[in-house]
């Protein structure tokens, strides 16, 4: 594994936290939506945010 600077770790933490927050919000918006297309839009956004978070987490392994 390559050494990651403290600044890079802070940036990763910030990005991971942002994607986690986005995932949670998108899930809640999806649950609250009554229109099928809007529900799917938010579900897709939640899935994308989770995938991005997981990709970033790989840098910490």
C-alpha positions in Angstrom: 0.0 0.0 0.0 1.2 3.5 -0.8 1.6 6.0 2.0 -1.2 8.5 2.1 -0.5 11.9 3.5 -2.5 13.3 6.4 -4.2 15.9 4.0 -5.2 13.1 1.6 -6.7 11.2 4.6 -8.6 14.2 5.6 -9.9 14.7 2.1 -10.9 11.1 1.8 -12.8 11.3 5.2 -14.6 14.4 4.0 -15.6 12.8 0.6 -16.6 9.5 2.2 -18.7 11.4 4.8 -20.3 13.4 2.0 -21.3 10.4 0.0 -22.6 8.7 3.1 -24.8 11.7 3.9 -26.0 11.9 0.3 -26.8 8.2 0.3 -28.9 8.6 3.5 -30.7 11.6 2.2 -31.5 10.1 -1.2 -32.9 7.0 0.5 -35.2 9.2 2.7 -36.3 11.2 -0.4 -37.0 8.0 -2.2 -39.2 6.7 0.7 -41.1 10.0 0.7 -41.7 10.1 -3.0 -45.1 9.1 -4.3 -44.2 9.4 -8.1 -42.6 6.3 -9.4 -40.1 8.1 -11.6 -39.0 10.4 -8.8 -38.7 7.4 -6.5 -36.4 5.7 -9.0 -34.4 8.8 -9.5 -33.6 9.0 -5.8 -33.0 5.3 -5.5 -30.5 5.5 -8.4 -28.8 8.5 -6.7 -28.6 6.6 -3.4 -27.0 3.6 -5.1 -24.5 5.8 -6.9 -23.5 7.6 -3.7 -23.0 4.2 -2.0 -20.9 2.9 -4.8 -18.7 6.0 -4.8 -18.3 5.7 -1.0 -17.2 2.1 -1.4 -14.7 3.0 -4.1 -13.1 5.6 -1.9 -13.0 3.2 1.1 -10.7 1.0 -1.0 -8.0 3.6 -0.6 -8.0 3.0 3.1 -7.3 -0.8 2.9 
